[in-house]
Amino acid sequence: MEPIRCGQYRHLAAKYRKVAPPDFEVIRQQFDANTDYSNARLQFVTTGLEPFSGQLTDRHIAHLLKRTLFGMKMEDIRRHRGRSIDAILNEILVVNQNIGTPINNYNDAGEGVIDPVVPLGASVVEAPFHQDIEGERIISMKTWLLGRILSSTPTIQEKMLLFWWNFLPIKLWDVFVAKSGYRYIKMLYRNSLGNFKTLIKELTMDPAMLVFLSGAFNNKDTPDENYAREIQELFCIGKGPGAGYKESDVQATARVLTGWTVDWNSIHTAGAPVSYFNPEMHHTGNKQFSAFYGNRLITGKTGAAGAGELDELLDMIFGTAECAKHISRKLYAFFVATEISENAEANVIAPMANLIRQNNYNILPALRALLGSAHFFHPEVMGAMIKTPIDHTIGLWRTFEMPRAASASAERSFYSSMLWQMSGIGLEIGDPPNVAGWTPYYQVPMYDKLWINTDSITKRALTSDSMVYWGFWIGNGVEIPADLIEYVKTFDTPEDPNALVRQVALLNMGIELTDTQVDFIKKILLNGQDQDYYWTGAWLTFMAEPGNQEKKNIVVNRLKPAFQVMLQLAEAQLM
């Protein structure tokens, strides 16, 4: 499907208001097909990395949480009211290294597969490799990751995993060794708020990456340039205006990296390949680099000393000014806006890069400065990104406080349904389409607008509709609907239809609704009447007698179409 070209997407209000089965061609036509969406307004945002000094409102808090978490609740807003940005960031910028392990959740899940060595509920990552079972173990790893996101404390940890996986990706299905995939995941978690240089070194020697980008086959006789190219073009230098590395640098880098390989026999003894340096495979000649790298010469070394050439290579790459700018741009595009204006380059990227270099490539100080900056909280930045499939689907599940899986087999049915649903709208966790990551993060000129097309907008609407009306399908004929009454109880004044609609929008939409939109949705709660007490009375009457099914039905039958309309708004696709 062709992506929808959304004219000023973030300022469009959906006009589609039907409760009947939707005509999605009508929805599609709501988006302006004649004008490219652009961050035109962001071109004129001149704020930079200086700290935000305005009043921190609920909307500011919601903006920060939407960009750093997958979904949020009203209790998250309340917890942070009255706090400083520093205090909020102290709570958000936290990583817990005790991540647990994926388990066998497939033995009795109706898949017709029984793991001969891993019982139901036991960890799958210490088992010996099994060609016929490895696919099931990989799915269990993906469902485990979704379970972690759904059950996680409100910190940036899971968002950082997606950031790094998109930036420095492997594909689990290509590697096809569950234990290798798990080691890669642990590496990303371990370094998620740490040192970028350390992460790149570990990535270079990681068995999954050595397999994925052919480093395991790189040797002195036939140097493989795959990883040598990507460590510069995608991972460390990029293709920005200051990137000046040459093809000869790619070739020299490939020779430096010869010798790093994997022990394939360890897949049978340890359950996964183990990486090591083989001096017999290493190119011992000198490696000359271009003027971009200061004409650096890495002297060839023999024996075990050849492994040390990797450190020299990384010192050279990280010694360039462009390396710090590249990671700064990646952080900006992920957390702030996909397109980087000239003002943002000068006022945000450059000072971020300086911070990163001053802190020896520890990214936490720069990320903290970015998320607390005046630029991050600028009104034109708030709501300027389209939700990823995982932000949309998992965000709905967490925001509406849907139930979690209570057993191993339930985990499989719960989370595999979500997994394939998100895959169907453009993002399968653990498997970006290529080494550049998911296309909407880098594809000029559409970027995140690529998340929305005639197919995905249909499926997004069906997801929210099903959650509101008949239930989110989790397999085996089971559907779980949102408990709208319990959800509405979490708001500050649910009896006030104006406040209710605006607080639902606060949690679920990227930008504020207009008064006209609020009035339209409120009309549904008022059952078509004009006075607010038609909803207030219905709600308070039910709350006084919650066991009365007739009074409950009156409330539920107004909430369902109101939520359907709200979650189909264009604003509900933004964050």
N, C-alpha and C positions, 0 to 999 in steps of 0.2 A: 504494500500500500504506500502511496505517496504521503509524505508528512503534510499536515495542515499548515499552511502559511498564515500565521496568526497575526493579523494587524493589531498592534498594541495589545497583545494578548492579556497582559496583567491588568488592563483596565476594562476588559470586556465583562459584562454581566450576561450570563446565559438567559435567553428569553424563553427557553423551553420549560413549561410548567405543568406538564400533564402527569397524572397519576396512573393513567392507563398504560399498558405496555408501550414502551417508547418507540418512536420512529427515529432511528439514529441518524438518518440522512438529514432530518430537521436539525438535530443537534450539530452535526458537522457543518451545516450551512450557517450556523450562528457565528462561526469563526470567519473572519475576513480573508477570503482566498486571494485577494488582489494585492495585498500589501505585505511585504516582508515585516515580520516582527523584528525589531531591533532594540537594543538598550540605548536608544537615542537620548533618553533623559539622563542615563548614567554618564554620558559623555560630559555633562556639565556639573557633575558632582565633584567638588574640589576639596572636600574633606579628606583627611589622610589618617595616618596611624596615631595621631594624638588621641588621648583618652576621651571617651564620651563623657560630657559634663552636664547633660540635660537631666531632666527628671525621668527616672526609670518607671515607666508605666507598665500595666499588665501587657500591653501590646509589645513593648520592648522585650519583656521577659519571654513572652510567647515566641517572638522572632528568634531569640537566642536558642530557645529549647527546640524549635522546629529544625534549626540548622545543625544542631549537635546531637539530637536524639531521634529515634524513630517513634513518633507519636508521643503525646503527653496527656496528662489528666489535669483537671482543675486543681487538684491538691498540689500539683507541682507549681502552679502559679501562686497559690496561697503560700506555699512554703518559702517562696523567694520574695514575696512582697515586703518592702521596707528594707531589704538588704542592698548593699552596695554591689556593683558589678564584680569587684574583686572577690567578695564573699561568695557570690554565685559561681564564679569561675573556679574558686577553690574546691567547690563541691562537684562541678562538672568535669574538670580536667583531672580525672583520676582513672588509673588503670589497675585492675585486679588480675594478677598473674595466675591465680588459681582458677583456671578455666574449665577444669573437668575434661572428660573425654566422651566422644560419641559412643553409643552402645548399640548392640544388636537389637534392633526394633522391628525385625523383618521375619523372624522365625515363625510367628503365628499371625502374620499380617495378611494372609490370604495370597501371598505372592508365589506359593508353590516352591519356595526355596528354604532349605534348612542348612544352616552353617554347621559343618561337621566338627568344628573346634571351638566355636564361640557360642555359649548358651544365650538364650534370651536375657537381655538386661545387662550382659557383660560387655566390657570395653572391646571395641573392634580393632584398636590400633596396636595391640601387642601380639596379635595373632600372626601366624605365618601367612605368607602370600598364598592366595587361592584364586586361580584364574576365573573359575566359575562363580565365585562369591564376591569378588572384589567390587563389582558394580553395585551390589546391594550395600556393601560397606560404604561406598562413596555416597549413595543416597542417604544412608543413615547419618553420614557426616554433614550433609547439607541440611537435613531436618534438625540435627543437633544445633547447627548454627542458628536456624530460625528460632528454635526453642530458647537459645541463649538471648537472642534479641528480645523476644516476647517477655522473658522473665527477668531481664537485666534491671539493675538499679539505674536510675536516671543519670548516667555519666556518658561521656563522649566515646567510651571504649569501643562500642560496636560500630559507631559511625567511622571511627578511625580505621577499623578493619576494612570496611568498604572502601575508604579512601586509598589505603595502601594496595588493596587487591586490584583496584582499578588502575593504579599508577604503576605497580610492579607485578603484573599478573602472571599467574600460571592458569592452566585449564585442568581441573581435576579429571575430566574425562580423558584428556590426552595423556596425562601422567599415569593414570589408572593404577595407582598403588595407594591404598587408603592411608597407610602409615606415612608415606612421603607427603601426602597432602596435609596430614595432621601436623607434621613437623614444620611445614611451611606456615600453616596457620599460627602455630605457637611462636614462630619467629616474628610474624607480623604483630601479634599481641605483645610480645616481649619488647619490641622496639617501637610500639605505636606512638608514644609520646617521648621517645628517646633521641638517640643520635642518628642522623641520616647517614653519615659515613659508615658507622658501625652496621647499620641495616644493609647498605649496599654491599659491604664486604661479606656479610653472612649470606645475602642473596646470591652473590657470585659463586659461593661454595655450596649452596643449598642443593641437595640431590634432586629435588623436584624441578628446580630451575635448570640445572645441568641437563636434565632429560628434556624439558620442555623446549629450550632454545638451543639444543644440540651441543652444548658445551662439553658433554660427556664424550663426544666424538672428535673434539678439537685436538689435533696432534701436530707435531713438527713437520710431518710429511704433507699433510693436507689441512692446513689451518682453516678452521670454520669461523666465518665472520659474523654469524648470526647474533650471538650475544655481544660480541665486540661492537657491532653497530648499534644495538638497542641500548647498551649502557650509556652511549653518548646521545643518540638521537631521541630516545624516549625517557631514559631514567635520570640522567645527570646533567646534560647540557641542553637538550631540546633543540627547537628550530626557531628560537627567537631571533631578534635583530642582531644580537651580539654573538650568535653561535657561528664560529668560524673554523670548526674542525674539518679536516680534509679526508678524502677517501684513503689516503695513505695512513692517516691516524687510525682508521678502522682496521686496516691491514696490520699495522704495528701492534694494536691492542690485541688482535686475535693471536698474534705470536706470543705476546706476554702471557696470555691466558692458557696457552697449551700446557698440558700436563694435569690440569684439574679435571678429574673424571670420577666415575662411580665404580664401585665394586659390585658387579651384577650378581656375583655368587651370594652376596649378603642378603639378597631378596629371599633366599630360602632359609638362611640361618637367623637373620634379624627381622625378617618380614618386610624389608624395604632396602633399596640400594643405599650404600654408605659412600659418601664422597671422600676423596683423598687426593693427594698430589703424587703423580707418577713421574719421576725425573726422566724416565726413558722416553716419555712422550713430549717432553718440553723442548722448545726451540731455544738453543743456547746462544744464538747470535744476538748482536746489539739491535735495539729497537729505537729508530729515530722518529721523533714526532715533529709536527709542523710549528710554524711561528705562533699559531693560536695557543699552543702549549709552551711557548717560550723556547722552541727548538730543543726541547728536552730529549736527552739520550738516556735510555734505560739500558745499562750494560748487561749483556747476557750472562747468565750464571748457570753453573752446572750442579748436578746432584740436588740434594734437598734445599740448597740455597736458592734454587730457581723459584720456589714458592714465594720467596720474598719480593719478587718482581711485582706481585699483585699489590702489595702495600705501596710501592713506588708509583704504580699506575694510579692508584686512588689518590695519593698525595698530589699528583700532577693534576688530575681531573678536578679535585675539590679545591685546588689552588686557584682556579679560574673564578673571575667575578660572575661569570654566566651561570655557574652551577648553583650558587645561592639564589640567583634570580629565578632560575628554573623551578626550584622547589617552592619558592615564594609564589610564583604564578600558579602552580598546581594547587596549593592551599587556597589561594584566592578563588580560583575557578570552582573549587569544590564547595567552599563554605560561603562565598559572597556572591559572585556573579560569573556566569560562564564566559562572558566577553570582557576583556580588559581594555578599558579606555586609556587614552594618553594620560589623562589626569591620574587615573589609578596607577598606571605604570610609574609615574613620577612621585606620587604622594603616598602610595601604599607599597608597591612592589620593591622599589629601591630601598626605602628604610627597613622593610622586612628583611631583605637580603643582607643589609648591614648587620641587623640584629643576629641573623643566623650565623654569619661569619664571626661576629664578635663572640658568639657562644659556641664556637668550634663545631657548628652544624648540629647542635642540640636544638630541636625545633620547638620545644615547649615555650620558651620565652617569646618567640615570634608569633606562634599561634595564639598565645594568651593576649599579646598586644593587638592582634588582628580582631579577635572576638570581643575585645573591650574598647574598640576604637570608635571614633566619631564616624568614620566611613562605614563601618559595619552597621551602625544604627541609623544611617541616613534614611529618610522616608522612601527614597527611590530604590534603595537596596532591599528594603523590607517587602517581601512578596514578589520579588523579581525573578524567582527561579521556579521551574515546573517540577513537581514532585516526581521522583523516580518511581518505578513500579514497587520497589520495596518501601519507600516512604509512603506511598499511597496505601498499599495492602496492609503491611504491618502497622502502619500508622493508624489506620482505622481500627484494627484489632486491639491495639493497646489503648487508644483514646477511648474507645467504647467499653473498655474493661471486659473484653470477651474472655471466656474461660481458657485455661491452659491444659495441656495434656497431663493426665494423672498417672499414666503407666507407659511402659515401653511400646506396647502395641498401639496404644492411643496416640503416642507421639508420632508414629509412622503415618497413621491416617490423618491426624490433624495437620501436620506440617508438610507432608508430601503434597497434599492438595494445594496448600499455599505456594509451595515451590513451583509446581507446574503452572499454576495460575499466573504467578509473576513472570515465569518464563514466557508465557503466552502473550505478555504485553511488553516484552523487551529486555528482561533482566533475569537470567538464571543465576542464582547465587553460586559462586565458585567456578563459573565458566563464562568469562567475558568472551566475545566473539573472536578476539585476536589479541596479540601482544600489546596493542595500543590501548586496550581496555574497552569499555562500553562506548559505542560510537557517539552518543549525545554529549559525552564529556570533552570531545575534541574535534568533532566534525564541523568545519567552517562551511557556510555561515550560520547553520541552523542551531547547532549545539543542542541544548536541552529541549528545544522545540520538537526534536525528533522523537521524544517520548510520546508525543501525541500524534496519532494518525487515525484514519477512519475505522481501523480495526481496534486499536487500543482504547479509544475513547468509548467505544461500545462496551468493551469488556470492563473498563473501569466503572461505567455506570451500572452494569449488571452486578458487579461486586457490591457496590453500596446498596443497590436496590434489594438484592437478595439478603444482605445483612439486616436491612430494616424490615422487610416484609416476611420472608419465609425462612430465612436462615442461611448462614454461610455453609456451603457443602464441604464436608470433611471426609467423604468416602463412606462406603458400606451403607449407603442409604441414609446417613445421618446428616442433619442440617441443624446448625446452631444459630438462632436469631439473636440479635442484640436485645438486651433487656432495657428498653428505652426508659421505662419508669425509674429503674435504679440509676440509670445514667443521668436522667434529668435531676434526680435528687442531689447529685453532686454539685450542682450549680448554686451560686450564692442566693438567688431569689427566684426559684423556679416558678413561683406563682405570678411573677411579672413577665408578661409575654415579650416585652421589649428587651428587658435584660437577658431573658433566656435566649432569644434569637441571637443577640450580640455576643453572648458568651459561647454559644455553640460555634459561631463564626470565628471567635478568637482562637479556639482550639483547632478548628478544622480548615480554616481558610487563610490564604496568604495575605490578603488585604481586607480592609474593612468594607462592610456592605454599605450601600447607600441607604438613605432613609426610605426611598421608594422600594428597594428590595426588602428591607425589614418589614415594611407595612404589608407587602404582598405575602410574605411568609407568615406574618402575624395573623393575617386574615384566615389562614388555614386553621391556626390554633383557636381562633374566635368562631370557627364554624361559619364564616362568611359575615359575621356581625361586625359592628363598628366599635363597640365599647370593650375596653380591655377586661372588664369584669367577667365577660363570657368565658374567657380562659381562666382567670383567677378563681372564679367560683367553681368551675369544673375541677380544677386541681385541688383546691382546698377541701371541697366536698369529698373527693376521693380520699385525700390524705386523712380525713377525719374517720373514714370508714373503708380502709384499704381492702378489707375482705369482700366488699360488695362488687360482684363481677360486672354488674351493669354500669356502675360508676367508673370502674376500671376500663371497661370497653370504650366509654365516651372519651377518656383521656388518650388511650392507646390509638384509637381511630383518628384522632387529630394529630398525634405525634408522628405517625407513620408517613402520611403524605408530606408533612412539613419537613421531616428529615430527608425524605426522598428528594424533594425540591432543592434543599440546601446542599446536599452532597452531589447533586448534578450540576451545580453552578460552576462556571469557569473558575471562579475564585477558589473553589475546593480543590482544584488541581495545582494550586500555587502554594509556595511556602517561602 
